[in-house]
């Protein structure tokens, strides 16, 4: 009976995985088909292995420049999120005064507000800061929207760390600032990995804010470049659109495979123990 339950469990897991991978498989097959072939012709699971689609898609879609823009925005946002979020989490976790508790409660409330609601007042502020159509402005927008969640994760993780090590450093003459950077921050690697994965994908694929703040075609990120490229064909050349989409998701998959080992550990240490 136990073997039967295990078999049913593994079968269900396999079916769920296949269901999730089906869109990516279809996308890959379409990207490898010749322009003349219809997806429903012949063996649908056997592509033509026509790799020229990737070269044409790369050249015509301007996806290379868009990936550079998305990379700059993502890296800049992540640096702001990690450093500002970690410092705020440390202050809230180690100095639970009334003001810090109120600040933390406000951040928790901000997590329940969709970012698109703030677009109009945020656009007005961006104009005054001359940050529209700038990569640094978009990075600041993405970091601001992601900071509440990052502070929540870092606060829970720091609360789980033993205070004795910090107290020993203070006795030896370290200030609270040096204690944070030399002792606590190096211990935040699991939670940093979790924060990076949870936010980097969303920032890389951000479209709702980018369409307002990055109107110049030279500043477009990956979703905007794909949207403009897809509108040119309007469903006429599925092979080129699929090839370009495959190119766009390769960095996301690579980043996920790089950080996946620390994702679960960071989330459990930061949320459950805290």
C-alpha positions as CSV (number, residue, x, y, z in Angstrom):
1,X,0.0,0.0,0.0
2,X,2.9,2.3,0.8
3,X,4.5,1.6,-2.5
4,X,1.3,2.4,-4.3
5,X,0.9,5.8,-2.5
6,X,4.5,6.6,-3.4
7,X,3.9,5.7,-7.0
8,X,0.8,7.9,-7.1
9,X,2.7,10.7,-5.5
10,X,5.6,10.6,-7.9
11,X,3.2,10.2,-10.9
12,X,1.3,13.4,-9.8
13,X,4.6,15.3,-9.4
14,X,5.7,14.1,-12.8
15,X,2.4,15.2,-14.4
16,X,2.6,18.6,-12.7
17,X,6.2,19.1,-13.9
18,X,5.2,18.1,-17.5
19,X,2.3,20.5,-17.4
20,X,4.5,23.4,-16.3
21,X,7.2,22.6,-18.9
22,X,4.7,22.2,-21.8
23,X,4.6,26.0,-22.7
24,X,8.4,26.2,-22.6
25,X,8.7,23.0,-24.8
26,X,6.2,24.5,-27.4
27,X,8.2,27.7,-27.3
28,X,11.5,25.9,-28.0
29,X,10.0,23.8,-30.8
30,X,8.5,26.9,-32.5
31,X,11.9,28.7,-32.2
32,X,13.6,25.8,-34.1
33,X,11.1,25.5,-36.9
34,X,11.6,26.9,-40.4
35,X,9.5,30.0,-41.4
36,X,7.5,27.9,-43.9
37,X,6.4,25.2,-41.5
38,X,3.2,25.2,-39.6
39,X,3.3,24.0,-36.0
40,X,0.6,21.5,-36.6
41,X,2.3,20.0,-39.7
42,X,4.0,16.6,-39.4
43,X,5.4,15.5,-36.0
44,X,4.8,18.5,-33.7
45,X,7.3,17.3,-31.2
46,X,10.2,17.1,-33.7
47,X,11.4,20.6,-34.8
48,X,13.4,21.4,-37.9
49,X,16.4,22.6,-35.8
50,X,16.6,25.8,-37.8
51,X,19.0,27.8,-35.7
52,X,19.0,30.8,-38.0
53,X,15.9,32.1,-36.2
54,X,18.0,33.1,-33.2
55,X,20.4,35.1,-35.3
56,X,17.5,36.9,-37.2
57,X,15.6,37.5,-33.9
58,X,18.7,38.9,-32.2
59,X,19.4,41.3,-35.1
60,X,15.9,42.6,-35.7
61,X,14.5,42.8,-32.2
62,X,17.2,44.9,-30.5
63,X,17.0,42.4,-27.7
64,X,20.7,42.7,-27.0
65,X,20.5,46.3,-26.0
66,X,17.3,45.6,-24.1
67,X,19.1,42.8,-22.1
68,X,21.9,45.3,-21.2
69,X,19.3,47.8,-20.0
70,X,17.5,45.2,-18.0
71,X,20.7,44.0,-16.5
72,X,21.7,47.5,-15.4
73,X,18.3,48.1,-13.9
74,X,18.2,44.7,-12.2
75,X,21.7,44.9,-10.7
76,X,21.2,48.5,-9.6
77,X,17.9,47.7,-8.0
78,X,19.2,44.6,-6.2
79,X,22.2,46.5,-4.8
80,X,19.8,49.1,-3.3
81,X,17.4,46.5,-2.1
82,X,20.0,44.3,-0.4
83,X,22.0,47.1,1.3
84,X,19.1,49.4,2.3
85,X,16.9,46.4,3.2
86,X,19.6,44.7,5.3
87,X,20.4,47.9,7.3
88,X,16.7,48.6,7.9
89,X,16.1,45.0,9.0
90,X,19.1,45.2,11.4
91,X,17.8,48.4,13.0
92,X,14.3,47.0,13.4
93,X,15.4,43.6,14.7
94,X,18.0,44.9,17.2
95,X,16.5,48.2,18.2
96,X,12.7,47.4,18.7
97,X,11.8,50.9,19.8
98,X,8.3,52.3,19.2
99,X,9.3,54.3,16.1
100,X,10.9,51.2,14.5
101,X,7.9,49.1,15.2
102,X,5.6,51.7,13.6
103,X,8.0,51.9,10.6
104,X,7.9,48.1,10.2
105,X,4.1,48.1,10.4
106,X,3.9,50.7,7.7
107,X,6.2,48.6,5.5
108,X,4.0,45.5,6.0
109,X,1.0,47.6,4.9
110,X,2.9,48.7,1.8
111,X,3.4,45.1,0.8
112,X,-0.4,44.8,0.4
113,X,-0.6,47.9,-2.0
114,X,-0.1,47.0,-5.7
115,X,2.7,49.1,-7.2
116,X,0.6,50.1,-10.2
117,X,-1.6,52.2,-7.9
118,X,1.3,54.6,-7.2
119,X,2.1,55.1,-10.9
120,X,0.5,58.6,-11.3
121,X,2.0,60.3,-8.3
122,X,5.3,58.5,-8.9
123,X,5.4,59.7,-12.5
124,X,5.0,63.3,-11.3
125,X,7.9,62.8,-8.8
126,X,10.0,61.2,-11.5
127,X,9.5,64.2,-13.8
128,X,10.6,66.6,-11.1
129,X,13.7,64.5,-10.5
130,X,14.4,64.3,-14.3
131,X,14.5,60.5,-13.9
132,X,12.1,59.6,-16.7
133,X,13.8,57.7,-19.5
134,X,16.8,57.0,-17.3
135,X,18.0,53.6,-16.1
136,X,18.9,54.8,-12.7
137,X,15.5,56.2,-12.2
138,X,13.9,52.9,-13.2
139,X,16.2,51.1,-10.8
140,X,15.1,53.4,-8.0
141,X,11.5,52.7,-8.7
142,X,11.9,49.0,-8.7
143,X,14.0,49.1,-5.5
144,X,11.4,51.2,-3.8
145,X,8.6,48.8,-4.7
146,X,10.6,45.8,-3.5
147,X,12.1,47.2,-0.3
148,X,9.1,46.3,2.1
149,X,9.4,42.7,1.3
150,X,13.2,42.7,1.6
151,X,13.0,44.4,5.0
152,X,10.5,41.8,6.2
153,X,12.8,38.9,5.2
154,X,16.0,40.5,6.6
155,X,14.3,41.4,9.9
156,X,13.1,37.9,10.5
157,X,16.5,36.4,9.6
158,X,18.4,38.8,11.9
159,X,16.1,38.1,14.8
160,X,17.0,34.5,14.5
161,X,20.8,35.2,14.8
162,X,22.3,34.9,18.3
163,X,22.9,38.3,20.0
164,X,25.8,37.0,22.0
165,X,28.2,37.5,19.1
166,X,27.2,41.1,18.6
167,X,27.4,41.8,22.3
168,X,30.9,40.4,22.4
169,X,31.9,42.7,19.5
170,X,30.4,45.7,21.2
171,X,32.4,44.8,24.4
172,X,35.6,44.6,22.3
173,X,35.0,48.2,21.1
174,X,33.1,47.8,17.8
175,X,30.4,50.2,17.1
176,X,26.9,49.0,16.0
177,X,27.8,50.0,12.4
178,X,31.0,47.9,12.4
179,X,29.2,45.1,14.1
180,X,26.6,44.9,11.4
181,X,29.0,45.1,8.5
182,X,31.6,42.7,9.9
183,X,29.5,40.2,11.7
184,X,25.8,40.3,10.7
185,X,26.0,41.1,7.0
186,X,28.3,38.1,6.1
187,X,25.8,35.8,7.9
188,X,22.9,37.1,5.7
189,X,23.9,35.2,2.6
190,X,20.9,32.8,2.6
191,X,18.4,35.6,3.0
192,X,20.2,37.7,0.4
193,X,19.9,34.9,-2.1
194,X,16.2,34.6,-1.3
195,X,15.7,38.3,-1.7
196,X,17.7,38.4,-5.0
197,X,15.6,35.5,-6.5
198,X,12.3,36.9,-5.3
199,X,12.9,40.3,-6.7
200,X,15.4,40.0,-9.6
201,X,13.0,38.0,-11.8
202,X,10.2,40.6,-11.3
203,X,12.6,43.5,-12.0
204,X,14.0,41.9,-15.1
205,X,10.5,41.2,-16.4
206,X,9.0,44.5,-15.2
207,X,6.6,46.0,-17.8
208,X,3.9,47.8,-15.9
209,X,6.3,50.5,-14.6
210,X,8.7,50.4,-17.5
211,X,6.1,51.3,-20.1
212,X,5.6,54.6,-18.2
213,X,9.1,55.5,-17.2
214,X,11.2,54.1,-20.1
215,X,9.5,55.6,-23.2
216,X,12.7,56.1,-25.2
217,X,13.3,53.0,-27.4
218,X,17.0,53.1,-26.6
219,X,16.1,52.6,-22.9
220,X,13.6,49.8,-23.3
221,X,14.0,46.7,-21.2
222,X,13.4,43.1,-22.3
223,X,9.6,43.0,-22.0
224,X,9.2,46.3,-23.8
225,X,11.6,45.2,-26.6
226,X,9.7,41.9,-27.0
227,X,6.3,43.8,-27.0
228,X,7.5,46.1,-29.8
229,X,9.0,43.3,-31.8
230,X,5.9,41.1,-31.5
231,X,3.7,44.0,-32.6
232,X,5.7,44.1,-35.9
233,X,4.6,40.6,-36.9
234,X,1.2,40.4,-35.2
235,X,1.3,36.6,-35.1
236,X,2.7,36.2,-38.7
237,X,6.2,34.8,-37.8
238,X,5.9,32.6,-34.8
239,X,9.4,31.1,-35.3
240,X,11.1,34.5,-35.0
241,X,9.0,35.6,-32.0
242,X,9.6,32.3,-30.2
243,X,13.4,32.4,-30.9
244,X,13.6,36.0,-29.5
245,X,11.6,34.9,-26.4
246,X,13.9,32.0,-25.8
247,X,16.9,34.4,-25.9
248,X,15.2,36.6,-23.4
249,X,14.6,33.9,-20.8
250,X,18.0,32.3,-20.9
251,X,19.5,34.8,-18.3
252,X,16.5,34.3,-16.0
253,X,16.9,30.5,-16.1
254,X,20.7,30.8,-15.6
255,X,20.2,33.1,-12.6
256,X,17.6,30.7,-11.1
257,X,19.9,27.7,-11.4
258,X,22.7,29.7,-9.8
259,X,20.7,30.7,-6.7
260,X,18.2,27.9,-6.3
261,X,20.2,26.1,-3.6
262,X,19.9,29.0,-1.2
263,X,16.3,30.0,-2.0
264,X,14.5,27.6,0.4
265,X,17.1,28.0,3.1
266,X,16.9,31.8,2.9
267,X,13.1,31.8,3.1
268,X,12.8,29.3,6.0
269,X,15.6,31.0,8.0
270,X,14.2,34.4,7.4
271,X,10.5,33.7,7.9
272,X,10.0,30.6,10.1
273,X,12.8,31.2,12.6
274,X,12.0,34.8,12.9
